[in-house]
Structure formats: structure tokens, C-alpha cells
Amino acid sequence: MMVDLRDHFQSADWKSEKHMPVIDAPSTVKKGEVFDLQVEVGREVSHPNKTEHHIRWIAVYFHPEGEKSLHEIGRAEFAAHGGSTQGPAARSVCTNPSVELSFRTDKPGMIFASSFCNIHGLWMTSKKVSVV
């Protein structure tokens, strides 16, 4: 039996699920102009971000309408999870899983954001972007 990677991505309402990446970006952008976007995990319901339970990375992609492939816009790895030589959750520094990126496009399309929790696996969300 062949396993498909898509079957491992989870999705839910970010207002009640602490693992969902939330995309904050305009719904309409001007053709060829740079715009900013932010992706954050745990916006409404905080993710613990401790040694034993944390978000390791966020990746952001854009799929232009009518094109076969999507483009990786950016990726952020989060390395501070409270671990130290004194043991798990002994350090006072923990990364907040949030990333800000900028890009431009000449075509409308879909932004995809994925995140990875060391315990609960892969999560994904998307947002449509129109171009004027």
C-alpha cells in the first residue's frame, strides 16, 4: 500500500486548535508589488513551546494560478525550546513560532503554510490571494 504525504497533513479551525499555522496576508495585492505576510502558530490558543512539546518549523509556499508547481517563499526553523544542560525545560528561552516574509507576484494564487509539531506532526492552512 502506498502512503501519500498529503494524508499526514492535519487541518482545523485556528481559533480552537493550537497547532494550526495562521496566515496573515492581504487578500488582494497589486501586480508586481512586494507585500508582507506573517505566519504564526498558536494565535488564539497558545502552543506550549517546551522541550517536550514544540513547533520545530514553519514553511510558506505560493502556488500561482495556472502554473504546475508551487514556489517555496520561506522557511523558519525554531531552535530554542527551553532545553539546557540542566535538563528539559530548564532554560528560560523559548522560541515563539512566528515568521514574517515578503514577496511579489504577477499572478493570483494560493499561499500555503505548513508547520511541524514534534508530537502532533504536520499541519497546513492556505489563503487565496487576488492580483489587481
C-alpha positions, 0 to 999 in steps of 0.5 A: 500500500502506498502512503501519500504525504498529503494524508499526514497533513492535519487541518482545523479551525485556528481559533480552537486548535493550537497547532494550526499555522495562521496566515496573515496576508492581504487578500488582494495585492497589486501586480508586481508589488512586494507585500508582507505576510506573517505566519504564526502558530498558536494565535488564539490558543497558545502552543506550549513551546517546551522541550517536550512539546514544540513547533520545530518549523514553519514553511510558506509556499505560493502556488500561482494560478495556472502554473504546475508547481508551487514556489517555496517563499520561506522557511523558519526553523525554531531552535530554542525550546527551553532545553539546557544542560540542566535538563528539559525545560530548564532554560528560560528561552523559548522560541515563539513560532512566528515568521514574517516574509515578503514577496511579489507576484504577477499572478493570483494564487494560493499561499500555503503554510505548513508547520511541524509539531514534534508530537502532533506532526504536520499541519497546513492552512492556505489563503487565496490571494487576488492580483489587481 
